[in-house]
Amino acid sequence: MTSGVIQCVGDVTVSLDGAPLCSGVWTLVPVPEPFDITSADPVLLGQAFLVGFGLIATIAIAGWCCRTLLSMIR
C-alpha cells in the first residue's frame, strides 16, 4: 500500500466555508512507509550498537584518564 500527501503547486487559500483552494494544481506526493522493526537487519543493528557503545566507552575512558592524571598532578 502506497501512501502519500496532497501538495498544492501554487498558493493555498481558504474559502468562506473552510475548504482549501489551490491556485495551481493539486498533486499527490508519495511518502515512505513507516519504520517497521521486523524489516531491520540484526547484523546491522548489532554493528550500530557496538559503534555507539565504543564511542561512549572511548569518551568514558578518556575522562577517567584525565581525572587520574589531574589527581596525580595535585
VMD Tcl script that draws the C-alpha trace (Angstrom):
set ca {
  {0.00 0.00 0.00}
  {1.47 3.31 -1.08}
  {0.70 6.38 0.96}
  {1.10 9.99 0.02}
  {0.23 13.56 0.84}
  {-1.56 16.11 -1.27}
  {0.51 19.14 -2.24}
  {-0.55 22.33 -3.94}
  {1.67 23.61 -6.73}
  {0.80 27.27 -6.18}
  {-0.83 29.28 -3.42}
  {-3.33 27.79 -1.00}
  {-6.26 29.90 0.17}
  {-9.26 29.04 2.30}
  {-12.80 29.67 1.10}
  {-15.56 31.04 3.32}
  {-16.84 27.53 4.06}
  {-13.35 26.38 5.17}
  {-12.39 24.41 2.06}
  {-8.79 24.76 0.87}
  {-8.39 26.18 -2.64}
  {-5.27 25.82 -4.76}
  {-4.29 28.43 -7.33}
  {-2.35 25.76 -9.25}
  {-2.69 22.00 -9.40}
  {-3.12 19.52 -6.54}
  {-0.55 16.73 -6.77}
  {-0.09 13.52 -4.81}
  {3.45 13.21 -3.39}
  {4.44 9.70 -2.24}
  {5.90 9.35 1.26}
  {7.91 6.41 2.58}
  {6.24 3.73 4.63}
  {6.57 3.98 8.42}
  {9.53 2.21 10.01}
  {8.92 -1.45 10.76}
  {11.33 -3.10 13.24}
  {10.82 -6.51 11.62}
  {12.49 -5.24 8.44}
  {15.70 -4.31 10.30}
  {18.79 -6.43 9.73}
  {20.05 -7.90 13.04}
  {23.68 -7.73 11.89}
  {23.40 -4.00 11.09}
  {21.62 -3.36 14.39}
  {24.44 -5.15 16.24}
  {27.07 -3.11 14.41}
  {25.25 0.14 15.20}
  {25.03 -0.83 18.87}
  {28.75 -1.66 19.01}
  {29.71 1.63 17.35}
  {27.60 3.58 19.83}
  {28.96 1.61 22.77}
  {32.52 2.10 21.51}
  {32.01 5.85 21.23}
  {30.66 6.16 24.76}
  {33.35 3.82 26.14}
  {36.09 5.88 24.46}
  {34.78 9.11 25.97}
  {34.41 7.49 29.41}
  {37.96 6.08 29.32}
  {39.38 9.44 28.19}
  {37.56 11.16 31.07}
  {38.83 8.59 33.55}
  {42.41 9.05 32.28}
  {42.13 12.85 32.54}
  {40.77 12.58 36.08}
  {43.57 10.23 37.09}
  {46.21 12.48 35.53}
  {44.81 15.58 37.26}
  {44.68 13.79 40.61}
  {48.33 12.75 40.21}
  {49.33 16.36 39.44}
  {47.63 17.66 42.59}
}
mol new
graphics top color blue
foreach p $ca { graphics top sphere $p radius 0.5 }
foreach p [lrange $ca 0 end-1] q [lrange $ca 1 end] { graphics top cylinder $p $q radius 0.2 }
display resetview
